[in-house]
Amino acid sequence: MKVLATYNIKGGVGKTATAVNLAHVAAAHGNRVLVWDLDPQGAATFYFRVKPKVKGGGKAIVRGSLELGDAIKATDFDNLDLVPADFSYRHLDLWLDDAKKPLVRIRRALRQVSEEYDYVFLDCPPSISLTSESVFRAADALLVPTIPTTLSLRTYEQLDRFVEENPDMVRELKILGFFSMVDRHKRLHRRFMNDLRAAHPELLEATIPNSTDIERMGVHREPVGAYGKGSKPARAYEALWSEIQTRL
Amino acid sequence: MSKMRRYEVTAAGDFASVLAVLTDHLGLRLLSLDEGQRSWLDTPAGTLERAETTLEFRRPSGDGTPTLTWAAEGRVLVHDPCVSSTPPVQSSELPDSPAFARLATLVDGGELVAGPTVNSQIAVLACLDDEEKTTARIIFDRSETIDGITLPMLLEVLPLRGYEDEASALEKKLKRSVALSASVTPMRELAQQGASEGRGAGSGEDGAALVPTMSAASAWRAVFQDLSDAITKSFSGVLSGNDPEDLHAFRVAVRRIRTILQDGDDVVDPESRDRFRHEYRWLGDVTTPTRDADVHLIEFPELAATLPPSRREELVPFKGILERHRADCHAAMTVELRSMRRAEFGTAWLSFLADDDAWTGCGDLADEPVLRIVLRRVEKANRQLVKNGRKISKKSPAIALHELRKEGKRLRYLLECFSPLFNEKALATILRPLRDVQDDLGEFQDTEVQANALLELAGELEGADDHSALMAIGGVIEQLGVRGAEARASFSKTFGQFDNRKVQRAFDQLEPRKKKR
């Protein structure tokens, strides 16, 4: 089982869209996939039409008194399950802080379902906190959507530095950055992409376009590949998944 | 994991009317409605069935692309278009995806064979909650065999993980709206049974629909068809191994086909005749060890009864050995019967029977009236039996009796398979003593084979140092020897009842008398 976390310190960069769409692509390819929505906003949960509530509470999962498997809900798609968000996840940092060995809590919970899934996508809230550090410990790779703008460039470099400065915490963690919400008509986007690629050649080649098709996920409440099969963004997520697999 | 629940729809009405109740009355959302042909695939050893999964090759009506669906308990593990328009016969031909790679591992990279094929209408429906999220899927399946046998309509409720309560509520509503009865039999099994029933109208005992004036080729073809039906009818029973009679019926039909093929020179296409004789011989051979093991077990109580009551208990450990041996034989036979060879030969045989061209101008005597040809072959078989039967003496080796038994079978099968052509009274006059001769020869051979087999299996007891059981087996084998000797001693008298003027004259009266106007 590979654990992939969609992560960025900055919000609004397409983390949830990445988690939901890549999970959908991976499942459509015949993989057994789980999405764990760790963001109290519950956008991934919303996209899958699942009610944002964990029976027994999210805290119980973190504490280990509730099996992760008992919180899983099947989505409408074959081989694709979800641990829904719970608004109480806003206290996740506090729960972890209270717990013994907080950094391994998420990893331990995931170990319970390691035989059931090929890939787990963790949809993380934006920030660098105890929650994100616990995610870094659990994940094999961080998928970092990055908008080609100055602020995004700053946050990507912040994360890169953090990883470099904390080798014990992140261990074998791979950082897989890629450009998201790209508007190729904008000269600024093209320039930033060129600059950033020059400075960070490890960035993935595949890019996700800025597209109303992706925005419509909120209307359809399903992954873009479900209602826009063959569309440009659907193809972009396919290409991204294909490239990610070569890097894992 | 939430368990799928299966029901048979017992409500009156057709597929469309029940579907209307599901959508209009119960408000279920129709996700897909597919029509077409589907076949279940498995390894020759039935690996997928044992793993409680199914692999379906679906060919939609019209120009749609065929698909392969691998599912467990109704849940789709993978569903992909199939590049080829025919089912894959090797796991290496499965589509390239992680799930199919898992499937290839499960079947150990081996071959796949097609099981039953049905024409289906399959509706997939969803039960939605107030967020329009699916909480349960319903698969409504109406299928009929390719022979047109309608199978029971099945309705399967698949609760989605985490929505078990909602699925239970749906089931209650379903039961109130549609007449259902719980069922444990999946459609694959129903299809297998249906195929057997559909094709199994002929028993091979009653004879095909024959008239004396029809061409020899048409008659031979009709007899083969009737015997093939008997094979198909017993096939699923042979695989399940629950009733030894199924295997017995299967083997009788196989032997009869071999005999009729043997006597089909100048009537059946020579190349096909050679090929199928060879394959049917193989089919007979692979089933022999299991039939022998069945006979050991069937006759065991009777043989044990020949021992003094105080010694019968000593045979209990040996019965266990017989049962294990029978299970081993059956498992080995099942692998052969599910093999690619069996599937290909079975398909080729049915295609041969269905192909009009294969039966046109296929031999010098093909267009001759059947009665004339069959009478000639009966006469020849009888002449040979009488000639060799008269040679049997008390000193004849066992092999001579075994050969005579085969000749007797040939004559008997010719008479029985073409029985509708003959004068009933003359036929009965011949068959009664002929069967007695066969019974004697059969008893002689079977007791010898059985004694040898029991002696060999008794070797397994020696390791257990179980002398009392060994002694008891010795007693049983002795009894078999006595029975064999009795059969041999009575042969001369029994054969004399066949080889006499009255019976031999009946051969001249086999042609039915023309009705007086």
Interface residues (C-beta under 8 A of the other chain):
Chain A: H29 G30 N31 F48 R49 V50 K51 A71 I72 K73 A74 D76 D78 N79 D81 D118 R221
Chain B: R75 V76 L77 V78 H79 D80 S97 P98 A99 F100 R102 A126 E131 E132 K133 T134 L160 R161 G162 Y163
